[in-house]
């Protein structure tokens, strides 16, 4: 699925083929329009009515109309509002998200909502709101399943319809890579970190990717910065995982890759390490045996590291 923004110029003079597609999309949702009252006759939605409705939306410079296409077909539409008129509301809004009724139950709604959220994240927005009419329990169930929470009940500004206001905090997407460095005995090297929100924990060397780095490049750079070791290379992929956490009060959804490398049992080295460790909150380091990982009461990330290394060793032996 990809999104096409509809410009105000286009909305004022929609090409016949596009207007036909949009009218079919709106008309397929006559049940919703019967609830919303947006059209005089939800069973007879006409092209000129759709064109007028979209032109009216785009008369507001803070409104964006997004057309969703999949396999070359128009399957949905989303209308967003970058700034709400209420002075105490700093969040952008999703004013409408509608999928062609003949294309529902295929995941298009979830995908469209995710793409809209991604646009807000890219624009630096940290949350999004929307309103669901009280007479639309199906819509409420859809949005709450996507992580939206009801924060208020009131009437909408346009037609005075009773509705629930929902809000979702948007997590910043982050990509990271780490290296599990093993010595000849199979012990793994870990740093002890101190984080203001997560507390103290042990974790593998690594961190967030920079620019257009590949995960392997990022893992190697982080290893050099944090240990001073320049003679290692990322080996096989140990795991991929997704982790939710917060940093500086901002929620983050992290995509993380962990690679394996083998090297001598040694200490980090380099004149730059003190500054690098102070910046990253690194308090200490040590090599951990597999048994120590399994029995420790300290926090180790990932918690399943011992099992992952055992399985890697087993697969290598059997190979």
Buried (B, 14 or more C-beta within 10 A) or exposed (E): BEBEEBEBEBBEEBEEEBBBBBBBBBBBBBEBBBBBEBBEEBEEBBBEBBBEBBBEBBEBEEBBBBBBBBEEEBBBBBBBBBBBEEEEEEBBBBBBBBBBBEBBEEEBBEBBBEBBBEBBBEEEBBBBBBBBBBEBEEBBEBBBEEEBEEEEEEEBEEEEBEBBBBBBBBBBBBBBBBBBBBBEEEBBBBBBBEBEEBEEBBBBBBBBBEEEBEBBBBBBBBBBBBBBBEEBEBBEBBBEBEEEBBBEEEBBBBBBBBBBBEBEEEEBEBEEBEEBBEEBBBEEBEBBBBEBBEEEEEBBBBEBBBEBBBEBEEEEEEE
